[in-house]
Amino acid sequence: MRSTNAITLQLTAHGIDSYCRELARRSPTLEKRVAALDALITFVSSQTEPGEQAKAEFVSIKQTLLDHFGQAQEALLNERAQRLHQALQAQHLPHITNLYASLSRDAFWALLGRVEQQLDAAALDTLRNWASAWLLQAKQRAQQASPYPDAIDFNAAGIDAADYLAMTDVCHYLDVDA
């Protein structure tokens, strides 16, 4: 039953496509575009009555939204993979850690996979050696800084735990020991 305090929205796949294209043009960042599209998908899905959701028009509208969302998400992953690639090649830990902290572990590993595909064997070996050496040195410093013989103290060693976690995942992904 419809509320008397409700309004009716008329949506078409063409109208949604036009809106999404304008959103892409106006969004200051890919992150914001993905978030806006995700919110719009949720809104349309949650505010459409079940009977309406079975109609071809709704399916077309939702598919249009999902297509734009998928394109924006892919562009965002490519952008982040490029940033991670640059950070890894420059061995710039703050950028690596920032990306690591902003993503789920699965998303970070997906980015590592994209980066790995772009690296030749020599660059991959350089990355493996650097990551392994960094992690080994961090562990040694943390062990030496600890007042207990069987514990490590990253804080006392001046090692950010987020840096350590990011580099641990890089090493695990690259299958290197440290």
N, C-alpha and C positions, 0 to 999 in steps of 0.2 A: 504494500500500500504506500502510495506517495504521500509525503508530508505536504501540508499546505504552505509551509515555509520553505519550499524548495524552488530551485530554478532548473531549467532544462538547458543542457548544452547540446549543440548540434556539431558533431565531429565527423569529418570525412578523412579518408586516407590521404587525399590530395591536400587538405587543409593541414593535417598533421605533418605531412612531408614539408610543406612550405614553412611551417612553424619551426621544425627541426633544422631546416637549412638556415633560417634566420638566427636561431639559437647558436648554430655553429659559427656564424659570422660574428655574432656579438659576444660570445663567451671569451673572457680574457685568458682562460687557460683550458687545456684539455680536461684537467681534473674537475673543473667547475661544469664543463659541458657534460661529462659523464655523470656527475652527481645530479644535474638538472634533468637529464634524460631518465635516469633511474627513478627519480622522484615522480616524473610525469607518468612513467609506466605503472608505478605503484598506484598513483592517484587514479588513473583511468581504469585500472583493473579493480581497484577497491570500490570505486564509486559507480560502477556499471552493474546493473541488476543481472542476476544469473541468466535470465531469459534472453537478455540482450547480448550476453557474452557468447551465446551459441550462434548468433547471426554472422553471416559472411562479412558484413560491414565491420563488425567489431574485430573479427579475426584479421581483416585487412589493415585496420587501424593499428592493432597491436603489433602485427608483423612489420609495419612501417616503422613503428617506434623501436622495435627490436633491431631492425636493420640499422637504423641510425645509431642506436646504442652500441651495437657490435662494431660499427665503423669507428666510432669515437673511442671505444675501449681498445681496439687494435692500434689506433694512432697513439693513444696514451702509452700502451705497452712498448711500442716502437720508440717513442720519445724517451721513455725511461731506460730502455735497453741501450740506447745510444749514450745516454748520460752515464750509465753504469760502465759501458765499454770504455768511454773516455776516462772515467775515474780509475778503472782497473789498469789501463795502459799507463796512466800517469802515476799510478800507485798512490793515489790521493785518498787516504783513509777517511777523512771527514765526509766526503761525498759518498763513498761506499756505505758508510754507516748511516748517513741520512736516508739513503734509498732503502737500506735494510730495515731501518726503523719505521719507515712509512708503509711497508708492505707486509703481507702475510709471508710466512716462510715459503709456502708453495709459489706465491707470486715472485718472490725473490729468486727462487730456483728456476722459475720459468724465464726470468730475465737472464740469469746466468746461462741458460741453454741458448738463448738468442745470441748472447755475446760469444759463447763458445763457437757457434757456427760462423762467426765473422773472423775468427782468429786462425792464423796459419799455425803450423806445428811449432815454429820457433817462438812465436808470441805466446802460445799456450804454455810452453815449457818455462818461459820467463815468468809468466803469471804464477804457475805452480811453484816455482822456486821462491819467488818473493813471498807468496802467501804462506808457504811452509816455514820459511825462515822467520817471518814476522811472528807467526803463532808460536814457534819454538822459543824465540827470544822473549816473548811476552810471558810464557809459562815459566821460563827460568827466572825472569825478573820477579814475578809474583811469588815464586817459591823462596827466593832469596829474601824478599821483603817480609815474609811471614815469620812471626815469632815461633811458630810450631813446625816441626820437621815434616809432618805429613799433610800440611795444608798449604794453600796458596792464598795470597792476599793482593788482589788486583788494586785495591784502593791504596794500600801502602806503597805499591810499586808505581803508582801514578798512571795506571792503565784503566781506561774507561771500559766498563763491562760491555757496553754496547759495541765498542770497537772489537773486543774479543769475540763476542757472539757473531758479529758479521763475518769476521775473518775465519772463525771456526766453520761457519756455513760455506764460505768460499772454498775452504780446504776440503770439507766433506763432499761438496759438489764435484770438485776436481779430483777427488779420490787420492789426496795426498796425505801423508802422515806428517805430524809435527810433534 
